Amino acid sequence: MASRSDLPGGNPHDDLDAYLGLPRDEAERRAREHGWTTVRSLPPGAVVTMEYVVGRLNFTVDGGTVRRCWLG
């Protein structure tokens, strides 16, 4: 498992670029194994709130593949 942030409830230390190109299911599984508490997969162009949630990892998934990955 990847190391987690030193702060309680913080984001895990992870290479977000490593998720790009992965199949959605594999990316979600990897994110949870690396300590992300919430993993959200969204279609391209999805309307989302701008609230930042510590511990959440977001994916844009197109054609079953992760195209974008960001925190919060």
Phi and psi restraints in degrees (range 20) as a CNS / XPLOR table:
assign (resid 1 and name C) (resid 2 and name N)
       (resid 2 and name CA) (resid 2 and name C) 1.0 -69.6 20.0 2
assign (resid 2 and name N) (resid 2 and name CA)
       (resid 2 and name C) (resid 3 and name N) 1.0 155.5 20.0 2
assign (resid 2 and name C) (resid 3 and name N)
       (resid 3 and name CA) (resid 3 and name C) 1.0 -69.7 20.0 2
assign (resid 3 and name N) (resid 3 and name CA)
       (resid 3 and name C) (resid 4 and name N) 1.0 151.1 20.0 2
assign (resid 3 and name C) (resid 4 and name N)
       (resid 4 and name CA) (resid 4 and name C) 1.0 -102.0 20.0 2
assign (resid 4 and name N) (resid 4 and name CA)
       (resid 4 and name C) (resid 5 and name N) 1.0 165.4 20.0 2
assign (resid 4 and name C) (resid 5 and name N)
       (resid 5 and name CA) (resid 5 and name C) 1.0 -59.2 20.0 2
assign (resid 5 and name N) (resid 5 and name CA)
       (resid 5 and name C) (resid 6 and name N) 1.0 150.9 20.0 2
assign (resid 5 and name C) (resid 6 and name N)
       (resid 6 and name CA) (resid 6 and name C) 1.0 -72.2 20.0 2
assign (resid 6 and name N) (resid 6 and name CA)
       (resid 6 and name C) (resid 7 and name N) 1.0 -17.5 20.0 2
assign (resid 6 and name C) (resid 7 and name N)
       (resid 7 and name CA) (resid 7 and name C) 1.0 -90.9 20.0 2
assign (resid 7 and name N) (resid 7 and name CA)
       (resid 7 and name C) (resid 8 and name N) 1.0 136.4 20.0 2
assign (resid 7 and name C) (resid 8 and name N)
       (resid 8 and name CA) (resid 8 and name C) 1.0 -57.5 20.0 2
assign (resid 8 and name N) (resid 8 and name CA)
       (resid 8 and name C) (resid 9 and name N) 1.0 132.5 20.0 2
assign (resid 8 and name C) (resid 9 and name N)
       (resid 9 and name CA) (resid 9 and name C) 1.0 75.2 20.0 2
assign (resid 9 and name N) (resid 9 and name CA)
       (resid 9 and name C) (resid 10 and name N) 1.0 11.5 20.0 2
assign (resid 9 and name C) (resid 10 and name N)
       (resid 10 and name CA) (resid 10 and name C) 1.0 -80.0 20.0 2
assign (resid 10 and name N) (resid 10 and name CA)
       (resid 10 and name C) (resid 11 and name N) 1.0 177.0 20.0 2
assign (resid 10 and name C) (resid 11 and name N)
       (resid 11 and name CA) (resid 11 and name C) 1.0 -80.1 20.0 2
assign (resid 11 and name N) (resid 11 and name CA)
       (resid 11 and name C) (resid 12 and name N) 1.0 141.0 20.0 2
assign (resid 11 and name C) (resid 12 and name N)
       (resid 12 and name CA) (resid 12 and name C) 1.0 -63.6 20.0 2
assign (resid 12 and name N) (resid 12 and name CA)
       (resid 12 and name C) (resid 13 and name N) 1.0 152.5 20.0 2
assign (resid 12 and name C) (resid 13 and name N)
       (resid 13 and name CA) (resid 13 and name C) 1.0 -80.5 20.0 2
assign (resid 13 and name N) (resid 13 and name CA)
       (resid 13 and name C) (resid 14 and name N) 1.0 119.4 20.0 2
assign (resid 13 and name C) (resid 14 and name N)
       (resid 14 and name CA) (resid 14 and name C) 1.0 -153.7 20.0 2
assign (resid 14 and name N) (resid 14 and name CA)
       (resid 14 and name C) (resid 15 and name N) 1.0 153.5 20.0 2
assign (resid 14 and name C) (resid 15 and name N)
       (resid 15 and name CA) (resid 15 and name C) 1.0 -92.0 20.0 2
assign (resid 15 and name N) (resid 15 and name CA)
       (resid 15 and name C) (resid 16 and name N) 1.0 101.8 20.0 2
assign (resid 15 and name C) (resid 16 and name N)
       (resid 16 and name CA) (resid 16 and name C) 1.0 -65.0 20.0 2
assign (resid 16 and name N) (resid 16 and name CA)
       (resid 16 and name C) (resid 17 and name N) 1.0 -31.1 20.0 2
assign (resid 16 and name C) (resid 17 and name N)
       (resid 17 and name CA) (resid 17 and name C) 1.0 -65.1 20.0 2
assign (resid 17 and name N) (resid 17 and name CA)
       (resid 17 and name C) (resid 18 and name N) 1.0 -22.0 20.0 2
assign (resid 17 and name C) (resid 18 and name N)
       (resid 18 and name CA) (resid 18 and name C) 1.0 -67.2 20.0 2
assign (resid 18 and name N) (resid 18 and name CA)
       (resid 18 and name C) (resid 19 and name N) 1.0 -17.5 20.0 2
assign (resid 18 and name C) (resid 19 and name N)
       (resid 19 and name CA) (resid 19 and name C) 1.0 -83.4 20.0 2
assign (resid 19 and name N) (resid 19 and name CA)
       (resid 19 and name C) (resid 20 and name N) 1.0 -21.6 20.0 2
assign (resid 19 and name C) (resid 20 and name N)
       (resid 20 and name CA) (resid 20 and name C) 1.0 -64.1 20.0 2
assign (resid 20 and name N) (resid 20 and name CA)
       (resid 20 and name C) (resid 21 and name N) 1.0 131.4 20.0 2
assign (resid 20 and name C) (resid 21 and name N)
       (resid 21 and name CA) (resid 21 and name C) 1.0 88.6 20.0 2
assign (resid 21 and name N) (resid 21 and name CA)
       (resid 21 and name C) (resid 22 and name N) 1.0 -8.2 20.0 2
assign (resid 21 and name C) (resid 22 and name N)
       (resid 22 and name CA) (resid 22 and name C) 1.0 -78.2 20.0 2
assign (resid 22 and name N) (resid 22 and name CA)
       (resid 22 and name C) (resid 23 and name N) 1.0 150.6 20.0 2
assign (resid 22 and name C) (resid 23 and name N)
       (resid 23 and name CA) (resid 23 and name C) 1.0 -62.6 20.0 2
assign (resid 23 and name N) (resid 23 and name CA)
       (resid 23 and name C) (resid 24 and name N) 1.0 147.2 20.0 2
assign (resid 23 and name C) (resid 24 and name N)
       (resid 24 and name CA) (resid 24 and name C) 1.0 -51.4 20.0 2
assign (resid 24 and name N) (resid 24 and name CA)
       (resid 24 and name C) (resid 25 and name N) 1.0 -50.3 20.0 2
assign (resid 24 and name C) (resid 25 and name N)
       (resid 25 and name CA) (resid 25 and name C) 1.0 -60.6 20.0 2
assign (resid 25 and name N) (resid 25 and name CA)
       (resid 25 and name C) (resid 26 and name N) 1.0 -42.1 20.0 2
assign (resid 25 and name C) (resid 26 and name N)
       (resid 26 and name CA) (resid 26 and name C) 1.0 -66.2 20.0 2
assign (resid 26 and name N) (resid 26 and name CA)
       (resid 26 and name C) (resid 27 and name N) 1.0 -41.2 20.0 2
assign (resid 26 and name C) (resid 27 and name N)
       (resid 27 and name CA) (resid 27 and name C) 1.0 -64.2 20.0 2
assign (resid 27 and name N) (resid 27 and name CA)
       (resid 27 and name C) (resid 28 and name N) 1.0 -43.6 20.0 2
assign (resid 27 and name C) (resid 28 and name N)
       (resid 28 and name CA) (resid 28 and name C) 1.0 -63.7 20.0 2
assign (resid 28 and name N) (resid 28 and name CA)
       (resid 28 and name C) (resid 29 and name N) 1.0 -42.7 20.0 2
assign (resid 28 and name C) (resid 29 and name N)
       (resid 29 and name CA) (resid 29 and name C) 1.0 -63.1 20.0 2
assign (resid 29 and name N) (resid 29 and name CA)
       (resid 29 and name C) (resid 30 and name N) 1.0 -45.9 20.0 2
assign (resid 29 and name C) (resid 30 and name N)
       (resid 30 and name CA) (resid 30 and name C) 1.0 -60.6 20.0 2
assign (resid 30 and name N) (resid 30 and name CA)
       (resid 30 and name C) (resid 31 and name N) 1.0 -43.2 20.0 2
assign (resid 30 and name C) (resid 31 and name N)
       (resid 31 and name CA) (resid 31 and name C) 1.0 -61.1 20.0 2
assign (resid 31 and name N) (resid 31 and name CA)
       (resid 31 and name C) (resid 32 and name N) 1.0 -43.9 20.0 2
assign (resid 31 and name C) (resid 32 and name N)
       (resid 32 and name CA) (resid 32 and name C) 1.0 -66.9 20.0 2
assign (resid 32 and name N) (resid 32 and name CA)
       (resid 32 and name C) (resid 33 and name N) 1.0 -38.4 20.0 2
assign (resid 32 and name C) (resid 33 and name N)
       (resid 33 and name CA) (resid 33 and name C) 1.0 -64.2 20.0 2
assign (resid 33 and name N) (resid 33 and name CA)
       (resid 33 and name C) (resid 34 and name N) 1.0 -29.2 20.0 2
assign (resid 33 and name C) (resid 34 and name N)
       (resid 34 and name CA) (resid 34 and name C) 1.0 -88.0 20.0 2
assign (resid 34 and name N) (resid 34 and name CA)
       (resid 34 and name C) (resid 35 and name N) 1.0 2.8 20.0 2
assign (resid 34 and name C) (resid 35 and name N)
       (resid 35 and name CA) (resid 35 and name C) 1.0 102.3 20.0 2
assign (resid 35 and name N) (resid 35 and name CA)
       (resid 35 and name C) (resid 36 and name N) 1.0 5.3 20.0 2
assign (resid 35 and name C) (resid 36 and name N)
       (resid 36 and name CA) (resid 36 and name C) 1.0 -71.2 20.0 2
assign (resid 36 and name N) (resid 36 and name CA)
       (resid 36 and name C) (resid 37 and name N) 1.0 130.4 20.0 2
assign (resid 36 and name C) (resid 37 and name N)
       (resid 37 and name CA) (resid 37 and name C) 1.0 -81.4 20.0 2
assign (resid 37 and name N) (resid 37 and name CA)
       (resid 37 and name C) (resid 38 and name N) 1.0 -29.2 20.0 2
assign (resid 37 and name C) (resid 38 and name N)
       (resid 38 and name CA) (resid 38 and name C) 1.0 -133.1 20.0 2
assign (resid 38 and name N) (resid 38 and name CA)
       (resid 38 and name C) (resid 39 and name N) 1.0 131.4 20.0 2
assign (resid 38 and name C) (resid 39 and name N)
       (resid 39 and name CA) (resid 39 and name C) 1.0 -125.2 20.0 2
assign (resid 39 and name N) (resid 39 and name CA)
       (resid 39 and name C) (resid 40 and name N) 1.0 125.3 20.0 2
assign (resid 39 and name C) (resid 40 and name N)
       (resid 40 and name CA) (resid 40 and name C) 1.0 -123.9 20.0 2
assign (resid 40 and name N) (resid 40 and name CA)
       (resid 40 and name C) (resid 41 and name N) 1.0 122.0 20.0 2
assign (resid 40 and name C) (resid 41 and name N)
       (resid 41 and name CA) (resid 41 and name C) 1.0 -105.1 20.0 2
assign (resid 41 and name N) (resid 41 and name CA)
       (resid 41 and name C) (resid 42 and name N) 1.0 129.0 20.0 2
assign (resid 41 and name C) (resid 42 and name N)
       (resid 42 and name CA) (resid 42 and name C) 1.0 -128.1 20.0 2
assign (resid 42 and name N) (resid 42 and name CA)
       (resid 42 and name C) (resid 43 and name N) 1.0 149.0 20.0 2
assign (resid 42 and name C) (resid 43 and name N)
       (resid 43 and name CA) (resid 43 and name C) 1.0 -76.3 20.0 2
assign (resid 43 and name N) (resid 43 and name CA)
       (resid 43 and name C) (resid 44 and name N) 1.0 160.4 20.0 2
assign (resid 43 and name C) (resid 44 and name N)
       (resid 44 and name CA) (resid 44 and name C) 1.0 -57.0 20.0 2
assign (resid 44 and name N) (resid 44 and name CA)
       (resid 44 and name C) (resid 45 and name N) 1.0 138.5 20.0 2
assign (resid 44 and name C) (resid 45 and name N)
       (resid 45 and name CA) (resid 45 and name C) 1.0 77.0 20.0 2
assign (resid 45 and name N) (resid 45 and name CA)
       (resid 45 and name C) (resid 46 and name N) 1.0 8.2 20.0 2
assign (resid 45 and name C) (resid 46 and name N)
       (resid 46 and name CA) (resid 46 and name C) 1.0 -62.9 20.0 2
assign (resid 46 and name N) (resid 46 and name CA)
       (resid 46 and name C) (resid 47 and name N) 1.0 142.8 20.0 2
assign (resid 46 and name C) (resid 47 and name N)
       (resid 47 and name CA) (resid 47 and name C) 1.0 -87.7 20.0 2
assign (resid 47 and name N) (resid 47 and name CA)
       (resid 47 and name C) (resid 48 and name N) 1.0 122.4 20.0 2
assign (resid 47 and name C) (resid 48 and name N)
       (resid 48 and name CA) (resid 48 and name C) 1.0 -131.0 20.0 2
assign (resid 48 and name N) (resid 48 and name CA)
       (resid 48 and name C) (resid 49 and name N) 1.0 156.4 20.0 2
assign (resid 48 and name C) (resid 49 and name N)
       (resid 49 and name CA) (resid 49 and name C) 1.0 -72.3 20.0 2
assign (resid 49 and name N) (resid 49 and name CA)
       (resid 49 and name C) (resid 50 and name N) 1.0 159.3 20.0 2
assign (resid 49 and name C) (resid 50 and name N)
       (resid 50 and name CA) (resid 50 and name C) 1.0 -93.8 20.0 2
assign (resid 50 and name N) (resid 50 and name CA)
       (resid 50 and name C) (resid 51 and name N) 1.0 6.1 20.0 2
assign (resid 50 and name C) (resid 51 and name N)
       (resid 51 and name CA) (resid 51 and name C) 1.0 -65.1 20.0 2
assign (resid 51 and name N) (resid 51 and name CA)
       (resid 51 and name C) (resid 52 and name N) 1.0 140.9 20.0 2
assign (resid 51 and name C) (resid 52 and name N)
       (resid 52 and name CA) (resid 52 and name C) 1.0 -96.9 20.0 2
assign (resid 52 and name N) (resid 52 and name CA)
       (resid 52 and name C) (resid 53 and name N) 1.0 124.9 20.0 2
assign (resid 52 and name C) (resid 53 and name N)
       (resid 53 and name CA) (resid 53 and name C) 1.0 -116.3 20.0 2
assign (resid 53 and name N) (resid 53 and name CA)
       (resid 53 and name C) (resid 54 and name N) 1.0 115.8 20.0 2
assign (resid 53 and name C) (resid 54 and name N)
       (resid 54 and name CA) (resid 54 and name C) 1.0 -62.3 20.0 2
assign (resid 54 and name N) (resid 54 and name CA)
       (resid 54 and name C) (resid 55 and name N) 1.0 135.7 20.0 2
assign (resid 54 and name C) (resid 55 and name N)
       (resid 55 and name CA) (resid 55 and name C) 1.0 87.3 20.0 2
assign (resid 55 and name N) (resid 55 and name CA)
       (resid 55 and name C) (resid 56 and name N) 1.0 2.3 20.0 2
assign (resid 55 and name C) (resid 56 and name N)
       (resid 56 and name CA) (resid 56 and name C) 1.0 -103.8 20.0 2
assign (resid 56 and name N) (resid 56 and name CA)
       (resid 56 and name C) (resid 57 and name N) 1.0 136.0 20.0 2
assign (resid 56 and name C) (resid 57 and name N)
       (resid 57 and name CA) (resid 57 and name C) 1.0 -117.3 20.0 2
assign (resid 57 and name N) (resid 57 and name CA)
       (resid 57 and name C) (resid 58 and name N) 1.0 130.7 20.0 2
assign (resid 57 and name C) (resid 58 and name N)
       (resid 58 and name CA) (resid 58 and name C) 1.0 -110.6 20.0 2
assign (resid 58 and name N) (resid 58 and name CA)
       (resid 58 and name C) (resid 59 and name N) 1.0 141.4 20.0 2
assign (resid 58 and name C) (resid 59 and name N)
       (resid 59 and name CA) (resid 59 and name C) 1.0 -124.7 20.0 2
assign (resid 59 and name N) (resid 59 and name CA)
       (resid 59 and name C) (resid 60 and name N) 1.0 139.7 20.0 2
assign (resid 59 and name C) (resid 60 and name N)
       (resid 60 and name CA) (resid 60 and name C) 1.0 -96.2 20.0 2
assign (resid 60 and name N) (resid 60 and name CA)
       (resid 60 and name C) (resid 61 and name N) 1.0 124.3 20.0 2
assign (resid 60 and name C) (resid 61 and name N)
       (resid 61 and name CA) (resid 61 and name C) 1.0 -117.7 20.0 2
assign (resid 61 and name N) (resid 61 and name CA)
       (resid 61 and name C) (resid 62 and name N) 1.0 124.0 20.0 2
assign (resid 61 and name C) (resid 62 and name N)
       (resid 62 and name CA) (resid 62 and name C) 1.0 -128.8 20.0 2
assign (resid 62 and name N) (resid 62 and name CA)
       (resid 62 and name C) (resid 63 and name N) 1.0 125.0 20.0 2
assign (resid 62 and name C) (resid 63 and name N)
       (resid 63 and name CA) (resid 63 and name C) 1.0 63.2 20.0 2
assign (resid 63 and name N) (resid 63 and name CA)
       (resid 63 and name C) (resid 64 and name N) 1.0 28.4 20.0 2
assign (resid 63 and name C) (resid 64 and name N)
       (resid 64 and name CA) (resid 64 and name C) 1.0 82.4 20.0 2
assign (resid 64 and name N) (resid 64 and name CA)
       (resid 64 and name C) (resid 65 and name N) 1.0 4.3 20.0 2
assign (resid 64 and name C) (resid 65 and name N)
       (resid 65 and name CA) (resid 65 and name C) 1.0 -120.9 20.0 2
assign (resid 65 and name N) (resid 65 and name CA)
       (resid 65 and name C) (resid 66 and name N) 1.0 140.4 20.0 2
assign (resid 65 and name C) (resid 66 and name N)
       (resid 66 and name CA) (resid 66 and name C) 1.0 -70.8 20.0 2
assign (resid 66 and name N) (resid 66 and name CA)
       (resid 66 and name C) (resid 67 and name N) 1.0 124.0 20.0 2
assign (resid 66 and name C) (resid 67 and name N)
       (resid 67 and name CA) (resid 67 and name C) 1.0 -108.4 20.0 2
assign (resid 67 and name N) (resid 67 and name CA)
       (resid 67 and name C) (resid 68 and name N) 1.0 -23.3 20.0 2
assign (resid 67 and name C) (resid 68 and name N)
       (resid 68 and name CA) (resid 68 and name C) 1.0 -148.8 20.0 2
assign (resid 68 and name N) (resid 68 and name CA)
       (resid 68 and name C) (resid 69 and name N) 1.0 148.2 20.0 2
assign (resid 68 and name C) (resid 69 and name N)
       (resid 69 and name CA) (resid 69 and name C) 1.0 -142.8 20.0 2
assign (resid 69 and name N) (resid 69 and name CA)
       (resid 69 and name C) (resid 70 and name N) 1.0 131.6 20.0 2
assign (resid 69 and name C) (resid 70 and name N)
       (resid 70 and name CA) (resid 70 and name C) 1.0 -151.1 20.0 2
assign (resid 70 and name N) (resid 70 and name CA)
       (resid 70 and name C) (resid 71 and name N) 1.0 161.3 20.0 2
assign (resid 70 and name C) (resid 71 and name N)
       (resid 71 and name CA) (resid 71 and name C) 1.0 -81.2 20.0 2
assign (resid 71 and name N) (resid 71 and name CA)
       (resid 71 and name C) (resid 72 and name N) 1.0 155.2 20.0 2
